Amino acid sequence: MAKKEKLVFGKLNLMRNDVLPKNKKICIGFVGGGPNSFIGYTHRLAARFDNRFEFVAGVFSRDINKSKEFGMALGLDASRCYSDYQSMAKKEFNRPDGIEALGIMTPSGDHYKIAKPFIENKVNVICDKPLTATLQDAEKLEKLVKKNKIVFALTHNYSAYPMLREAKEIIKTGRIGNILLVNVEYPQGYTVGIKKKDEASILKWRLDKKICGPSMIMAEIGTHSYHLLRYVTGLDAKEVSAEINSLSPELSIDDNAFITLRLKNKSRASIWVSSTATGGENGLKIRVFGTKGAVEWFQDDPNHLKFTPLNKASRIITRASGSVSDFSLESSRLAAGHPEGFFEAFANIYTEFADAITSSKKTNYTFPSIEDGVKGMKFMFAAKESSNKNSKWIKL
């Protein structure tokens, strides 16, 4: 192996798996993510990647027998499988080996009430997105996190892809100059063909605004897209104009959104998110155009980043290659040439969450924080307000 290859391989995130961490594992519990839950499986897998957490407790069903059956199948002690979060919070707090971290993967309308008793007991939280269903709950949760000085992470996992972090580093170091335009697209097609009679059985809690928030499509992938824009560019929106509605006569919820943003550096951005893009799967894409160049990343090809310097030929930068930044390389788990993606990015969030818990420094997080969650909620509500007012510009 060449010297350069050894250097690159030595910085890969994979190397964290070779030795146990200096500190003991962090005891973690989960609320939600029962049988047949893809996102539950994803959280539990991500927590195991780098040997930082010990999974010890959880709520997987309101039926205590079902919760115990599933928890024990995952290797938990029956006494630490609960049927509700209140009893879990109380009993875990009274144990000398109680949980130090909590993963929440329930619908967003439940996030605040679930997180509250754990945060008040100084339990760190990693939570699925969006943060909450209402802006009021989001702001209350932010105050609670800051008052109790716990670590709070939000799983906008796309921000942890190595090549998106390379895009962020390219922009941060000025290689594309001043940003002029940003475009984010997230076309899915999972609601196409749903009939009115089947809407409730298929979409379930997504129909309830108290649980989902003011807009299904914005809660599902709109907040993801806005966070991605902010994360990669470092820019917040100043104003938003949006058209958010249902393009299907069969659905009672929003399935499409066109959003235009005025960013704080006077540049412009557009976001298109949809669940009615026929044939769409998870075609997340971001393009950033600047005065000196442009970058483009597509989730269907996550290990490559397109970088185009002004008046020069485009370059394709590959993950874990010798030319990427340390920031990108440290998020990689496999040597160059081997594909990696969604689960690894999710695991990066969990490992950085663990790093923050065990570190004496509680700032400069690389993962999405409570502040990101609140900004996502403000964006969603402002966009919906704009749409309700015939796309009027709404200040953020």
Protein Blocks (a to p, Z undefined) as FASTA:
>chain_A
ZZklmmmmmmpmklmmmpccfbdcdddddeejiehilklmmmmmmmmmnopaccfbdcfb
fblklmmmmmmmnopafklccfbfklmmmmmmmpmkbcfbdcddbdfklmmmmmmmmmmn
opacdddddfblbfklmmmmmmmmmmnopacddddfklmgfklmmmmmmmmnopnopafb
dcdddddfklgopafklmmmmnmmmmpmklnojbfklmmmmmmmmmmmmmmnopacfbdc
dddddfbfkbcbdfbdcdddddfkopacdddddfkbghiablcccddddfkbccdddfkl
mmbccdddehiacddddehiakbcfklmmmpcbdehiacdfkmmmmmmmmmmmmmmmpmb
fghifbdcfklmmmmmmmmmmmmmmmmnoopacdZZ
